[in-house]
Amino acid sequence: MKFSVDLLGESKMEKIEELERTNSEMEKCNHQLSKLNKKKEKLEREISDIDEAISKLEGSK
């Protein structure tokens, strides 16, 4: 009986460690995703600014 409990306890600890690693990886991915979203928004603003400048130049012809 004690052997089974020890095995289950060991299995539980392995699962907890795996969960902690997964959470850490998710945090890194979320941070990277946040950085990429900011970069995407910046590029979209720059494209919009360029489109606006083109429209102004075309309107002044």
N, CA, C, O and CB atoms as a CASP TS submission, in Angstrom:
PFRMAT TS
TARGET T0000
AUTHOR 0000-0000-0000
METHOD Language model
MODEL 1
PARENT N/A
ATOM      1  N   MET     1       0.824  -1.190   0.000  1.00  0.00           N
ATOM      2  CA  MET     1       0.000   0.000   0.000  1.00  0.00           C
ATOM      3  C   MET     1       0.874   1.262   0.000  1.00  0.00           C
ATOM      4  O   MET     1       0.654   2.177  -0.793  1.00  0.00           O
ATOM      5  CB  MET     1      -0.941  -0.006   1.212  1.00  0.00           C
ATOM      6  N   LYS     2       1.866   1.299   0.898  1.00  0.00           N
ATOM      7  CA  LYS     2       2.748   2.462   0.963  1.00  0.00           C
ATOM      8  C   LYS     2       3.484   2.662  -0.358  1.00  0.00           C
ATOM      9  O   LYS     2       3.705   3.795  -0.786  1.00  0.00           O
ATOM     10  CB  LYS     2       3.753   2.307   2.110  1.00  0.00           C
ATOM     11  N   PHE     3       3.863   1.558  -1.002  1.00  0.00           N
ATOM     12  CA  PHE     3       4.556   1.644  -2.287  1.00  0.00           C
ATOM     13  C   PHE     3       3.671   2.347  -3.320  1.00  0.00           C
ATOM     14  O   PHE     3       4.143   3.206  -4.065  1.00  0.00           O
ATOM     15  CB  PHE     3       4.953   0.235  -2.786  1.00  0.00           C
ATOM     16  N   SER     4       2.400   1.980  -3.361  1.00  0.00           N
ATOM     17  CA  SER     4       1.460   2.605  -4.301  1.00  0.00           C
ATOM     18  C   SER     4       1.297   4.090  -4.006  1.00  0.00           C
ATOM     19  O   SER     4       1.268   4.912  -4.922  1.00  0.00           O
ATOM     20  CB  SER     4       0.093   1.907  -4.241  1.00  0.00           C
ATOM     21  N   VAL     5       1.192   4.429  -2.731  1.00  0.00           N
ATOM     22  CA  VAL     5       1.063   5.834  -2.342  1.00  0.00           C
ATOM     23  C   VAL     5       2.318   6.604  -2.740  1.00  0.00           C
ATOM     24  O   VAL     5       2.227   7.727  -3.236  1.00  0.00           O
ATOM     25  CB  VAL     5       0.810   5.961  -0.820  1.00  0.00           C
ATOM     26  N   ASP     6       3.483   6.010  -2.526  1.00  0.00           N
ATOM     27  CA  ASP     6       4.741   6.657  -2.910  1.00  0.00           C
ATOM     28  C   ASP     6       4.802   6.879  -4.417  1.00  0.00           C
ATOM     29  O   ASP     6       5.221   7.943  -4.872  1.00  0.00           O
ATOM     30  CB  ASP     6       5.940   5.813  -2.454  1.00  0.00           C
ATOM     31  N   LEU     7       4.382   5.873  -5.195  1.00  0.00           N
ATOM     32  CA  LEU     7       4.383   6.008  -6.656  1.00  0.00           C
ATOM     33  C   LEU     7       3.441   7.117  -7.106  1.00  0.00           C
ATOM     34  O   LEU     7       3.781   7.921  -7.973  1.00  0.00           O
ATOM     35  CB  LEU     7       3.985   4.684  -7.317  1.00  0.00           C
ATOM     36  N   LEU     8       2.261   7.151  -6.510  1.00  0.00           N
ATOM     37  CA  LEU     8       1.303   8.198  -6.865  1.00  0.00           C
ATOM     38  C   LEU     8       1.827   9.577  -6.463  1.00  0.00           C
ATOM     39  O   LEU     8       1.658  10.547  -7.201  1.00  0.00           O
ATOM     40  CB  LEU     8      -0.054   7.931  -6.195  1.00  0.00           C
ATOM     41  N   GLY     9       2.454   9.662  -5.306  1.00  0.00           N
ATOM     42  CA  GLY     9       3.040  10.932  -4.865  1.00  0.00           C
ATOM     43  C   GLY     9       4.135  11.395  -5.808  1.00  0.00           C
ATOM     44  O   GLY     9       4.234  12.582  -6.121  1.00  0.00           O
ATOM     45  N   GLU    10       4.952  10.462  -6.259  1.00  0.00           N
ATOM     46  CA  GLU    10       6.022  10.793  -7.208  1.00  0.00           C
ATOM     47  C   GLU    10       5.427  11.248  -8.537  1.00  0.00           C
ATOM     48  O   GLU    10       5.894  12.217  -9.137  1.00  0.00           O
ATOM     49  CB  GLU    10       6.956   9.577  -7.428  1.00  0.00           C
ATOM     50  N   SER    11       4.408  10.551  -8.984  1.00  0.00           N
ATOM     51  CA  SER    11       3.735  10.922 -10.229  1.00  0.00           C
ATOM     52  C   SER    11       3.131  12.323 -10.113  1.00  0.00           C
ATOM     53  O   SER    11       3.211  13.124 -11.044  1.00  0.00           O
ATOM     54  CB  SER    11       2.639   9.893 -10.580  1.00  0.00           C
ATOM     55  N   LYS    12       2.529  12.603  -8.960  1.00  0.00           N
ATOM     56  CA  LYS    12       1.943  13.924  -8.726  1.00  0.00           C
ATOM     57  C   LYS    12       3.019  15.004  -8.795  1.00  0.00           C
ATOM     58  O   LYS    12       2.806  16.046  -9.414  1.00  0.00           O
ATOM     59  CB  LYS    12       1.229  13.967  -7.358  1.00  0.00           C
ATOM     60  N   MET    13       4.168  14.768  -8.171  1.00  0.00           N
ATOM     61  CA  MET    13       5.251  15.754  -8.185  1.00  0.00           C
ATOM     62  C   MET    13       5.755  15.998  -9.603  1.00  0.00           C
ATOM     63  O   MET    13       6.043  17.136  -9.973  1.00  0.00           O
ATOM     64  CB  MET    13       6.406  15.291  -7.290  1.00  0.00           C
ATOM     65  N   GLU    14       5.861  14.937 -10.397  1.00  0.00           N
ATOM     66  CA  GLU    14       6.286  15.083 -11.791  1.00  0.00           C
ATOM     67  C   GLU    14       5.282  15.932 -12.563  1.00  0.00           C
ATOM     68  O   GLU    14       5.667  16.782 -13.366  1.00  0.00           O
ATOM     69  CB  GLU    14       6.445  13.700 -12.460  1.00  0.00           C
ATOM     70  N   LYS    15       3.994  15.699 -12.318  1.00  0.00           N
ATOM     71  CA  LYS    15       2.949  16.471 -13.005  1.00  0.00           C
ATOM     72  C   LYS    15       2.989  17.935 -12.582  1.00  0.00           C
ATOM     73  O   LYS    15       2.800  18.828 -13.408  1.00  0.00           O
ATOM     74  CB  LYS    15       1.557  15.875 -12.714  1.00  0.00           C
ATOM     75  N   ILE    16       3.235  18.183 -11.301  1.00  0.00           N
ATOM     76  CA  ILE    16       3.337  19.562 -10.810  1.00  0.00           C
ATOM     77  C   ILE    16       4.521  20.270 -11.463  1.00  0.00           C
ATOM     78  O   ILE    16       4.400  21.422 -11.879  1.00  0.00           O
ATOM     79  CB  ILE    16       3.483  19.585  -9.268  1.00  0.00           C
ATOM     80  N   GLU    17       5.663  19.590 -11.556  1.00  0.00           N
ATOM     81  CA  GLU    17       6.835  20.178 -12.209  1.00  0.00           C
ATOM     82  C   GLU    17       6.558  20.456 -13.681  1.00  0.00           C
ATOM     83  O   GLU    17       6.953  21.498 -14.204  1.00  0.00           O
ATOM     84  CB  GLU    17       8.049  19.250 -12.068  1.00  0.00           C
ATOM     85  N   GLU    18       5.882  19.528 -14.348  1.00  0.00           N
ATOM     86  CA  GLU    18       5.540  19.726 -15.759  1.00  0.00           C
ATOM     87  C   GLU    18       4.588  20.909 -15.912  1.00  0.00           C
ATOM     88  O   GLU    18       4.721  21.701 -16.845  1.00  0.00           O
ATOM     89  CB  GLU    18       4.904  18.446 -16.351  1.00  0.00           C
ATOM     90  N   LEU    19       3.634  21.027 -15.003  1.00  0.00           N
ATOM     91  CA  LEU    19       2.700  22.151 -15.029  1.00  0.00           C
ATOM     92  C   LEU    19       3.441  23.472 -14.833  1.00  0.00           C
ATOM     93  O   LEU    19       3.141  24.454 -15.511  1.00  0.00           O
ATOM     94  CB  LEU    19       1.621  21.979 -13.945  1.00  0.00           C
ATOM     95  N   GLU    20       4.397  23.503 -13.922  1.00  0.00           N
ATOM     96  CA  GLU    20       5.185  24.716 -13.694  1.00  0.00           C
ATOM     97  C   GLU    20       5.996  25.089 -14.930  1.00  0.00           C
ATOM     98  O   GLU    20       6.087  26.267 -15.276  1.00  0.00           O
ATOM     99  CB  GLU    20       6.118  24.527 -12.495  1.00  0.00           C
ATOM    100  N   ARG    21       6.584  24.101 -15.597  1.00  0.00           N
ATOM    101  CA  ARG    21       7.335  24.367 -16.836  1.00  0.00           C
ATOM    102  C   ARG    21       6.400  24.905 -17.915  1.00  0.00           C
ATOM    103  O   ARG    21       6.742  25.844 -18.634  1.00  0.00           O
ATOM    104  CB  ARG    21       8.046  23.079 -17.337  1.00  0.00           C
ATOM    105  N   THR    22       5.220  24.301 -18.019  1.00  0.00           N
ATOM    106  CA  THR    22       4.244  24.739 -19.018  1.00  0.00           C
ATOM    107  C   THR    22       3.804  26.172 -18.741  1.00  0.00           C
ATOM    108  O   THR    22       3.701  26.982 -19.662  1.00  0.00           O
ATOM    109  CB  THR    22       3.023  23.799 -19.033  1.00  0.00           C
ATOM    110  N   ASN    23       3.543  26.487 -17.474  1.00  0.00           N
ATOM    111  CA  ASN    23       3.155  27.855 -17.114  1.00  0.00           C
ATOM    112  C   ASN    23       4.258  28.845 -17.455  1.00  0.00           C
ATOM    113  O   ASN    23       3.980  29.943 -17.937  1.00  0.00           O
ATOM    114  CB  ASN    23       2.817  27.942 -15.621  1.00  0.00           C
ATOM    115  N   SER    24       5.494  28.470 -17.211  1.00  0.00           N
ATOM    116  CA  SER    24       6.628  29.334 -17.524  1.00  0.00           C
ATOM    117  C   SER    24       6.725  29.571 -19.032  1.00  0.00           C
ATOM    118  O   SER    24       6.943  30.699 -19.476  1.00  0.00           O
ATOM    119  CB  SER    24       7.936  28.717 -16.994  1.00  0.00           C
ATOM    120  N   GLU    25       6.564  28.514 -19.807  1.00  0.00           N
ATOM    121  CA  GLU    25       6.595  28.644 -21.265  1.00  0.00           C
ATOM    122  C   GLU    25       5.456  29.527 -21.750  1.00  0.00           C
ATOM    123  O   GLU    25       5.638  30.337 -22.659  1.00  0.00           O
ATOM    124  CB  GLU    25       6.515  27.264 -21.933  1.00  0.00           C
ATOM    125  N   MET    26       4.278  29.372 -21.145  1.00  0.00           N
ATOM    126  CA  MET    26       3.134  30.195 -21.534  1.00  0.00           C
ATOM    127  C   MET    26       3.390  31.667 -21.234  1.00  0.00           C
ATOM    128  O   MET    26       3.032  32.531 -22.034  1.00  0.00           O
ATOM    129  CB  MET    26       1.868  29.725 -20.812  1.00  0.00           C
ATOM    130  N   GLU    27       4.006  31.964 -20.090  1.00  0.00           N
ATOM    131  CA  GLU    27       4.330  33.350 -19.748  1.00  0.00           C
ATOM    132  C   GLU    27       5.287  33.945 -20.769  1.00  0.00           C
ATOM    133  O   GLU    27       5.117  35.089 -21.191  1.00  0.00           O
ATOM    134  CB  GLU    27       4.938  33.432 -18.342  1.00  0.00           C
ATOM    135  N   LYS    28       6.295  33.172 -21.167  1.00  0.00           N
ATOM    136  CA  LYS    28       7.244  33.646 -22.180  1.00  0.00           C
ATOM    137  C   LYS    28       6.525  33.901 -23.501  1.00  0.00           C
ATOM    138  O   LYS    28       6.760  34.915 -24.158  1.00  0.00           O
ATOM    139  CB  LYS    28       8.386  32.623 -22.382  1.00  0.00           C
ATOM    140  N   CYS    29       5.649  32.975 -23.885  1.00  0.00           N
ATOM    141  CA  CYS    29       4.903  33.124 -25.139  1.00  0.00           C
ATOM    142  C   CYS    29       3.972  34.331 -25.080  1.00  0.00           C
ATOM    143  O   CYS    29       3.853  35.072 -26.056  1.00  0.00           O
ATOM    144  CB  CYS    29       4.095  31.850 -25.438  1.00  0.00           C
ATOM    145  N   ASN    30       3.315  34.532 -23.946  1.00  0.00           N
ATOM    146  CA  ASN    30       2.423  35.683 -23.797  1.00  0.00           C
ATOM    147  C   ASN    30       3.201  36.989 -23.890  1.00  0.00           C
ATOM    148  O   ASN    30       2.728  37.958 -24.484  1.00  0.00           O
ATOM    149  CB  ASN    30       1.670  35.612 -22.462  1.00  0.00           C
ATOM    150  N   HIS    31       4.392  37.015 -23.303  1.00  0.00           N
ATOM    151  CA  HIS    31       5.233  38.206 -23.385  1.00  0.00           C
ATOM    152  C   HIS    31       5.633  38.469 -24.839  1.00  0.00           C
ATOM    153  O   HIS    31       5.579  39.605 -25.311  1.00  0.00           O
ATOM    154  CB  HIS    31       6.491  38.046 -22.496  1.00  0.00           C
ATOM    155  N   GLN    32       6.031  37.416 -25.536  1.00  0.00           N
ATOM    156  CA  GLN    32       6.418  37.553 -26.938  1.00  0.00           C
ATOM    157  C   GLN    32       5.226  37.991 -27.781  1.00  0.00           C
ATOM    158  O   GLN    32       5.368  38.833 -28.668  1.00  0.00           O
ATOM    159  CB  GLN    32       6.993  36.230 -27.472  1.00  0.00           C
ATOM    160  N   LEU    33       4.058  37.427 -27.509  1.00  0.00           N
ATOM    161  CA  LEU    33       2.846  37.799 -28.239  1.00  0.00           C
ATOM    162  C   LEU    33       2.515  39.270 -28.010  1.00  0.00           C
ATOM    163  O   LEU    33       2.122  39.972 -28.941  1.00  0.00           O
ATOM    164  CB  LEU    33       1.662  36.912 -27.810  1.00  0.00           C
ATOM    165  N   SER    34       2.670  39.730 -26.789  1.00  0.00           N
ATOM    166  CA  SER    34       2.422  41.131 -26.472  1.00  0.00           C
ATOM    167  C   SER    34       3.366  42.037 -27.262  1.00  0.00           C
ATOM    168  O   SER    34       2.940  43.052 -27.813  1.00  0.00           O
ATOM    169  CB  SER    34       2.582  41.376 -24.964  1.00  0.00           C
ATOM    170  N   LYS    35       4.640  41.671 -27.315  1.00  0.00           N
ATOM    171  CA  LYS    35       5.613  42.451 -28.084  1.00  0.00           C
ATOM    172  C   LYS    35       5.245  42.470 -29.564  1.00  0.00           C
ATOM    173  O   LYS    35       5.333  43.511 -30.216  1.00  0.00           O
ATOM    174  CB  LYS    35       7.030  41.880 -27.898  1.00  0.00           C
ATOM    175  N   LEU    36       4.834  41.322 -30.093  1.00  0.00           N
ATOM    176  CA  LEU    36       4.471  41.247 -31.508  1.00  0.00           C
ATOM    177  C   LEU    36       3.214  42.059 -31.803  1.00  0.00           C
ATOM    178  O   LEU    36       3.118  42.695 -32.853  1.00  0.00           O
ATOM    179  CB  LEU    36       4.261  39.791 -31.924  1.00  0.00           C
ATOM    180  N   ASN    37       2.257  42.042 -30.890  1.00  0.00           N
ATOM    181  CA  ASN    37       1.043  42.834 -31.085  1.00  0.00           C
ATOM    182  C   ASN    37       1.360  44.323 -31.112  1.00  0.00           C
ATOM    183  O   ASN    37       0.799  45.062 -31.921  1.00  0.00           O
ATOM    184  CB  ASN    37       0.026  42.535 -29.981  1.00  0.00           C
ATOM    185  N   LYS    38       2.263  44.773 -30.226  1.00  0.00           N
ATOM    186  CA  LYS    38       2.665  46.179 -30.224  1.00  0.00           C
ATOM    187  C   LYS    38       3.355  46.540 -31.535  1.00  0.00           C
ATOM    188  O   LYS    38       3.109  47.604 -32.102  1.00  0.00           O
ATOM    189  CB  LYS    38       3.595  46.475 -29.035  1.00  0.00           C
ATOM    190  N   LYS    39       4.220  45.646 -32.012  1.00  0.00           N
ATOM    191  CA  LYS    39       4.916  45.882 -33.281  1.00  0.00           C
ATOM    192  C   LYS    39       3.912  45.950 -34.428  1.00  0.00           C
ATOM    193  O   LYS    39       4.019  46.810 -35.302  1.00  0.00           O
ATOM    194  CB  LYS    39       5.961  44.771 -33.547  1.00  0.00           C
ATOM    195  N   LYS    40       2.938  45.044 -34.424  1.00  0.00           N
ATOM    196  CA  LYS    40       1.900  45.021 -35.461  1.00  0.00           C
ATOM    197  C   LYS    40       1.107  46.326 -35.456  1.00  0.00           C
ATOM    198  O   LYS    40       0.870  46.918 -36.509  1.00  0.00           O
ATOM    199  CB  LYS    40       0.952  43.820 -35.253  1.00  0.00           C
ATOM    200  N   GLU    41       0.696  46.773 -34.264  1.00  0.00           N
ATOM    201  CA  GLU    41      -0.062  48.018 -34.157  1.00  0.00           C
ATOM    202  C   GLU    41       0.750  49.203 -34.665  1.00  0.00           C
ATOM    203  O   GLU    41       0.218  50.078 -35.348  1.00  0.00           O
ATOM    204  CB  GLU    41      -0.489  48.258 -32.710  1.00  0.00           C
ATOM    205  N   LYS    42       2.035  49.232 -34.332  1.00  0.00           N
ATOM    206  CA  LYS    42       2.904  50.321 -34.792  1.00  0.00           C
ATOM    207  C   LYS    42       2.993  50.315 -36.316  1.00  0.00           C
ATOM    208  O   LYS    42       2.889  51.364 -36.951  1.00  0.00           O
ATOM    209  CB  LYS    42       4.319  50.197 -34.170  1.00  0.00           C
ATOM    210  N   LEU    43       3.185  49.135 -36.898  1.00  0.00           N
ATOM    211  CA  LEU    43       3.281  49.042 -38.355  1.00  0.00           C
ATOM    212  C   LEU    43       1.969  49.449 -39.021  1.00  0.00           C
ATOM    213  O   LEU    43       1.977  50.116 -40.056  1.00  0.00           O
ATOM    214  CB  LEU    43       3.665  47.618 -38.776  1.00  0.00           C
ATOM    215  N   GLU    44       0.846  49.051 -38.431  1.00  0.00           N
ATOM    216  CA  GLU    44      -0.457  49.434 -38.990  1.00  0.00           C
ATOM    217  C   GLU    44      -0.649  50.948 -38.935  1.00  0.00           C
ATOM    218  O   GLU    44      -1.184  51.538 -39.873  1.00  0.00           O
ATOM    219  CB  GLU    44      -1.600  48.728 -38.231  1.00  0.00           C
ATOM    220  N   ARG    45      -0.213  51.588 -37.830  1.00  0.00           N
ATOM    221  CA  ARG    45      -0.298  53.053 -37.730  1.00  0.00           C
ATOM    222  C   ARG    45       0.581  53.716 -38.785  1.00  0.00           C
ATOM    223  O   ARG    45       0.176  54.690 -39.420  1.00  0.00           O
ATOM    224  CB  ARG    45       0.118  53.528 -36.318  1.00  0.00           C
ATOM    225  N   GLU    46       1.790  53.181 -38.968  1.00  0.00           N
ATOM    226  CA  GLU    46       2.699  53.755 -39.961  1.00  0.00           C
ATOM    227  C   GLU    46       2.132  53.612 -41.368  1.00  0.00           C
ATOM    228  O   GLU    46       2.243  54.535 -42.176  1.00  0.00           O
ATOM    229  CB  GLU    46       4.076  53.083 -39.879  1.00  0.00           C
ATOM    230  N   ILE    47       1.530  52.476 -41.668  1.00  0.00           N
ATOM    231  CA  ILE    47       0.911  52.268 -42.984  1.00  0.00           C
ATOM    232  C   ILE    47      -0.240  53.246 -43.174  1.00  0.00           C
ATOM    233  O   ILE    47      -0.399  53.830 -44.246  1.00  0.00           O
ATOM    234  CB  ILE    47       0.410  50.806 -43.137  1.00  0.00           C
ATOM    235  N   SER    48      -1.040  53.419 -42.130  1.00  0.00           N
ATOM    236  CA  SER    48      -2.159  54.358 -42.191  1.00  0.00           C
ATOM    237  C   SER    48      -1.658  55.783 -42.422  1.00  0.00           C
ATOM    238  O   SER    48      -2.242  56.527 -43.210  1.00  0.00           O
ATOM    239  CB  SER    48      -2.990  54.290 -40.898  1.00  0.00           C
ATOM    240  N   ASP    49      -0.582  56.162 -41.739  1.00  0.00           N
ATOM    241  CA  ASP    49       0.004  57.494 -41.926  1.00  0.00           C
ATOM    242  C   ASP    49       0.494  57.675 -43.360  1.00  0.00           C
ATOM    243  O   ASP    49       0.319  58.742 -43.947  1.00  0.00           O
ATOM    244  CB  ASP    49       1.165  57.718 -40.937  1.00  0.00           C
ATOM    245  N   ILE    50       1.100  56.647 -43.917  1.00  0.00           N
ATOM    246  CA  ILE    50       1.585  56.712 -45.302  1.00  0.00           C
ATOM    247  C   ILE    50       0.404  56.845 -46.258  1.00  0.00           C
ATOM    248  O   ILE    50       0.442  57.648 -47.190  1.00  0.00           O
ATOM    249  CB  ILE    50       2.428  55.455 -45.654  1.00  0.00           C
ATOM    250  N   ASP    51      -0.649  56.054 -46.023  1.00  0.00           N
ATOM    251  CA  ASP    51      -1.846  56.155 -46.865  1.00  0.00           C
ATOM    252  C   ASP    51      -2.439  57.561 -46.806  1.00  0.00           C
ATOM    253  O   ASP    51      -2.870  58.101 -47.824  1.00  0.00           O
ATOM    254  CB  ASP    51      -2.900  55.121 -46.430  1.00  0.00           C
ATOM    255  N   GLU    52      -2.457  58.146 -45.618  1.00  0.00           N
ATOM    256  CA  GLU    52      -2.988  59.498 -45.451  1.00  0.00           C
ATOM    257  C   GLU    52      -2.129  60.509 -46.205  1.00  0.00           C
ATOM    258  O   GLU    52      -2.656  61.413 -46.853  1.00  0.00           O
ATOM    259  CB  GLU    52      -3.062  59.868 -43.959  1.00  0.00           C
ATOM    260  N   ALA    53      -0.809  60.359 -46.124  1.00  0.00           N
ATOM    261  CA  ALA    53       0.096  61.267 -46.832  1.00  0.00           C
ATOM    262  C   ALA    53      -0.086  61.137 -48.340  1.00  0.00           C
ATOM    263  O   ALA    53      -0.077  62.138 -49.056  1.00  0.00           O
ATOM    264  CB  ALA    53       1.560  60.982 -46.448  1.00  0.00           C
ATOM    265  N   ILE    54      -0.250  59.910 -48.822  1.00  0.00           N
ATOM    266  CA  ILE    54      -0.473  59.689 -50.257  1.00  0.00           C
ATOM    267  C   ILE    54      -1.766  60.361 -50.691  1.00  0.00           C
ATOM    268  O   ILE    54      -1.811  61.020 -51.729  1.00  0.00           O
ATOM    269  CB  ILE    54      -0.520  58.175 -50.584  1.00  0.00           C
ATOM    270  N   SER    55      -2.815  60.195 -49.899  1.00  0.00           N
ATOM    271  CA  SER    55      -4.109  60.812 -50.230  1.00  0.00           C
ATOM    272  C   SER    55      -3.996  62.325 -50.299  1.00  0.00           C
ATOM    273  O   SER    55      -4.558  62.949 -51.200  1.00  0.00           O
ATOM    274  CB  SER    55      -5.172  60.417 -49.199  1.00  0.00           C
ATOM    275  N   LYS    56      -3.275  62.923 -49.354  1.00  0.00           N
ATOM    276  CA  LYS    56      -3.098  64.377 -49.352  1.00  0.00           C
ATOM    277  C   LYS    56      -2.340  64.825 -50.592  1.00  0.00           C
ATOM    278  O   LYS    56      -2.699  65.821 -51.221  1.00  0.00           O
ATOM    279  CB  LYS    56      -2.356  64.831 -48.084  1.00  0.00           C
ATOM    280  N   LEU    57      -1.282  64.080 -50.946  1.00  0.00           N
ATOM    281  CA  LEU    57      -0.501  64.445 -52.128  1.00  0.00           C
ATOM    282  C   LEU    57      -1.325  64.297 -53.396  1.00  0.00           C
ATOM    283  O   LEU    57      -1.254  65.140 -54.290  1.00  0.00           O
ATOM    284  CB  LEU    57       0.759  63.588 -52.222  1.00  0.00           C
ATOM    285  N   GLU    58      -2.100  63.236 -53.474  1.00  0.00           N
ATOM    286  CA  GLU    58      -2.940  63.023 -54.660  1.00  0.00           C
ATOM    287  C   GLU    58      -4.045  64.068 -54.730  1.00  0.00           C
ATOM    288  O   GLU    58      -4.458  64.460 -55.821  1.00  0.00           O
ATOM    289  CB  GLU    58      -3.550  61.607 -54.647  1.00  0.00           C
ATOM    290  N   GLY    59      -4.522  64.516 -53.589  1.00  0.00           N
ATOM    291  CA  GLY    59      -5.580  65.529 -53.550  1.00  0.00           C
ATOM    292  C   GLY    59      -5.078  66.908 -53.932  1.00  0.00           C
ATOM    293  O   GLY    59      -5.873  67.763 -54.324  1.00  0.00           O
ATOM    294  N   SER    60      -3.790  67.144 -53.829  1.00  0.00           N
ATOM    295  CA  SER    60      -3.241  68.468 -54.143  1.00  0.00           C
ATOM    296  C   SER    60      -2.770  68.567 -55.583  1.00  0.00           C
ATOM    297  O   SER    60      -2.177  69.573 -55.974  1.00  0.00           O
ATOM    298  CB  SER    60      -2.091  68.793 -53.211  1.00  0.00           C
ATOM    299  N   LYS    61      -3.025  67.540 -56.371  1.00  0.00           N
ATOM    300  CA  LYS    61      -2.603  67.566 -57.785  1.00  0.00           C
ATOM    301  C   LYS    61      -3.445  68.518 -58.580  1.00  0.00           C
ATOM    302  O   LYS    61      -3.235  68.671 -59.783  1.00  0.00           O
ATOM    303  CB  LYS    61      -2.680  66.176 -58.406  1.00  0.00           C
TER
END
